[in-house]
């Protein structure tokens, strides 16, 4: 089975944001709770959540009842927004054959196939939102223990 590789930061961000969406996104959840439930190391999660706040995908609330909540409805938070906020660079000219860049006018052997995969992934990430994974009345397995 072929798997698309994202960075660990991208994967953790998708996991944390999915958990917030699953929790309803309205009641603040602490970093400790998110970390425990998603199996993301808390220090790593704190850095990721700062990126989510900076991208205006999450609000951070301080104090006794503080924590993190979605800044927008889950129908408005795309996977693309999450992974770009954590450093994913959708560079269509990245050459998997090893050249500095891939020139469509003088492509490497893998250019056309890679370009097609890149386009498909970007389209998917732009179209899918947090709501697509947790629509109303849908349950899913939690993070593996």
N, C-alpha and C positions, 0 to 999 in steps of 0.2 A: 504494500500500500504506500502510495506517495503521500508525503506530508509536507505542507508548506511550512517553512521555518520562519518564525518570528522570534525576536529577542525575548529573553526571559522577562524583561521589563514590560514589553508589549503584552505578553501572555498574562502576567500578574495584573496589569492594568485592566485587561478585559475581564479577568476573574473578579477583581474587586468591584468593578462597575456593574458586572452582572449580579453580584451579590447585593449591591445597593438596590438595583432594579427589582430583584426578587423580594427584597424586604419591603418594597412599596415605595421607597424613595422619599418618604415624607417625615418619618421619625428619625432624628439624628442617631447614627450608629458610631460608637467609639472605634478608634483605630484598634484597640485591644480586641473588641468583638469581631471586627472585620478580619483581623489577622488570625484569630483563633478559628473562625469558621471557614476561611479560605485557605488556610495553611500557608499564608504569605508571611515571611519574617517581618516583625513589626517595624524594625528600622527601615527595611526596604519599602514596606507599605507606606510609611510616612513620607518618603521621598516621592513615591508615585502619587499619593493623594495631593501633595503640593503641586505637582504638575497638572492634576485634574482641576484643582482650584484655579491655577493660573490660566488654564484653557477655558475657564468658566463653564465647566461641565458639572462641578460639584461646589457646594457651599460648605464652608467650615464654620462651625459654631463653637465658641469657647464657653467654658463654664461647666457647672455641675451637670447640666443636661445637654452638654455639647456633643459634638461629633460631626459626622459628615452626612449630607443629604444631596440628592441629585439637584442640580441647579435648573434643570429643564425637565419637562415630561420625558419619560423614557422613549416615547415615539419620536422625539427630536434629537436623541443622542445616537449618532451613527458610530459603527465600529471604526470607520475611517477617522472620525474626530478623536477617538480614544487613542488609536495607535499613532496618529500624527503627533498628538500631545506628548507622547512618550518617546518621540525621536525617530519614528519610522519615516524613512525618506523614499517616497514612491518615485524613484528615478527611472524613467523609461529607457534611458541611455546607458544604464549600468550593464556592463558586459560580463556575462558569466563565463565567457571563454578566456578572460584574463586581461583584456585590453583596458586601458584607462576609461574609455567610453566606447560605446557601440554606435557607429555611424550607419544610419539606415541606407545611405547611398553606397557604402562599402561595408556591408555587414559581415560579422563573423558567421561561422556555420550554425550557431545556435540562435542567432538573433531573432528570426521570425517565430520560432517556437517559444522562446523566452518572452518575446513581446506579447504574444497571444496570452500566455499565462499571466503576465503582469497586468494586462488589460482586464482579463477576467477577474483577477483578485481585486483590483481597484474598483471595478464595477460592483462586485459583491459587497465590499467594505463600505462603499458609498450608499448602497441601497439598504443594507441591514441595519436595524436599530436595536437598542436594548429591548424594545417591546416585542421584536420578532422572536426573541428567545424566551420571554416570559409574558405571553399574552394572558389576558384574564383567564382565571381558572385552569391554568396549566401548571403542572408540577414537573420538577426535574430532579435528577440525582444531585446531591451535594458533592462537594470536593471529596475525593478519595482520602480516607484516613491513613 
